[in-house]
Amino acid sequence: MTSDPDRGAIADDVRRFILTSIPSVPFMEAMLLFKALPGRPVETRSIAERLYIGEKQAAALVDQLREASVVAPVEGSPSAHRYAPPAELAATLDRVAHAYVDNLIGVTRLIHSRTERMAHQFADAFKIRKD
């Protein structure tokens, strides 16, 4: 059995969603952590520990997930959230998660390509042009 890093083709709709809505691999990993515990409260501290990042970075990821309607705050617990996307988004996230599991390298390359493209666009904005 050979190991092919691009074994699973990424569907066009999933590719588009990743390129437009998944800003980083840590964002994807945090989303998957919440998705693995549907409806259960997850503390920001737990996200930090599981992703080996600081609590401030974890809090920023949780804020991004909340703004993207992936998670919702747990009433009475300011640092806890639960996976709670609307049905249509949940279906898309299921497909994204499946693509990530099926083709980890391909999906992470796609996420990184988005980040690299944005960095190049930012750098290009500061180039001095001769007119």
C-alpha positions in Angstrom: 0.0 0.0 0.0 1.5 3.3 -1.0 1.0 6.6 0.8 -0.2 9.3 -1.4 -0.5 12.7 0.3 -3.1 13.9 -2.2 -5.1 10.7 -2.1 -8.5 12.3 -1.8 -9.6 14.9 -4.2 -11.1 18.0 -2.5 -14.5 18.8 -3.9 -14.8 22.2 -5.5 -17.4 23.5 -3.0 -15.2 22.3 -0.1 -12.2 23.9 -1.7 -14.0 27.2 -2.2 -15.2 27.1 1.4 -11.7 26.5 2.8 -10.3 29.3 0.7 -12.9 31.8 1.7 -13.7 30.7 5.3 -10.8 28.9 7.0 -8.2 31.4 7.9 -5.6 29.1 9.4 -4.8 25.5 10.4 -5.3 26.3 14.1 -8.8 27.6 13.3 -9.6 24.3 11.5 -8.2 22.3 14.4 -10.2 24.3 16.9 -13.4 23.8 14.8 -12.7 20.1 14.7 -12.3 20.0 18.5 -15.7 21.6 19.0 -17.2 19.4 16.3 -16.0 16.3 18.0 -18.0 17.3 21.1 -21.3 18.4 19.7 -23.4 20.3 22.2 -20.9 19.9 25.0 -19.3 23.0 26.6 -15.7 23.4 25.8 -13.5 25.8 27.8 -11.1 28.1 26.0 -8.4 26.8 28.3 -9.1 23.3 26.9 -8.7 24.5 23.3 -5.3 26.1 24.3 -4.1 22.9 25.9 -5.2 20.6 23.1 -3.7 22.8 20.4 -0.5 23.7 22.4 -1.2 27.4 22.1 -1.6 30.2 24.6 -4.9 31.1 26.1 -5.0 34.5 24.3 -4.5 32.8 20.9 -7.2 30.2 21.8 -9.6 33.0 22.9 -9.0 34.7 19.5 -9.7 31.5 17.7 -12.9 31.0 19.7 -13.9 34.5 18.9 -13.4 33.8 15.2 -15.4 30.6 15.4 -18.2 32.5 17.2 -18.2 35.2 14.5 -18.4 32.5 11.9 -21.4 31.0 13.6 -19.6 27.7 14.3 -19.8 28.0 18.1 -22.1 29.6 20.6 -21.4 30.8 24.1 -22.6 28.6 27.0 -24.9 30.6 29.2 -23.4 31.2 32.6 -19.9 30.3 31.6 -18.0 33.1 30.0 -15.1 31.0 28.7 -17.1 28.0 27.5 -18.6 27.6 24.1 -20.3 24.7 22.3 -20.5 23.6 18.6 -23.7 25.1 17.3 -23.6 26.0 13.6 -26.9 26.4 11.7 -27.9 23.2 9.8 -26.6 24.3 6.4 -23.2 25.4 7.7 -23.0 22.1 9.8 -23.5 20.1 6.6 -20.7 22.1 4.9 -18.4 21.7 8.0 -19.1 17.9 7.9 -17.8 17.8 4.3 -14.8 20.0 5.2 -14.0 17.8 8.2 -14.2 14.7 6.0 -11.9 16.3 3.5 -9.4 17.1 6.3 -9.4 13.6 7.6 -9.2 12.1 4.1 -6.6 14.4 2.7 -4.8 16.2 5.6 -1.8 17.3 3.6 -3.9 18.6 0.6 -6.3 20.5 2.9 -3.5 22.1 5.0 -1.6 23.0 1.8 -4.8 24.7 0.6 -5.2 26.6 3.8 -1.5 27.7 3.7 -1.8 28.7 0.1 -4.6 31.1 1.1 -2.4 32.6 3.9 0.6 32.9 1.5 -1.5 34.6 -1.1 -2.8 37.1 1.4 0.8 37.8 2.6 1.9 38.4 -1.0 -1.0 40.8 -1.6 -0.2 42.6 1.6 3.5 42.9 0.6 2.6 44.0 -2.9 0.7 46.9 -1.5 4.0 48.4 -0.2 5.9 48.0 -3.4 7.1 51.2 -4.9 6.0 51.4 -8.5 7.8 53.4 -11.2 5.3 55.2 -13.3 
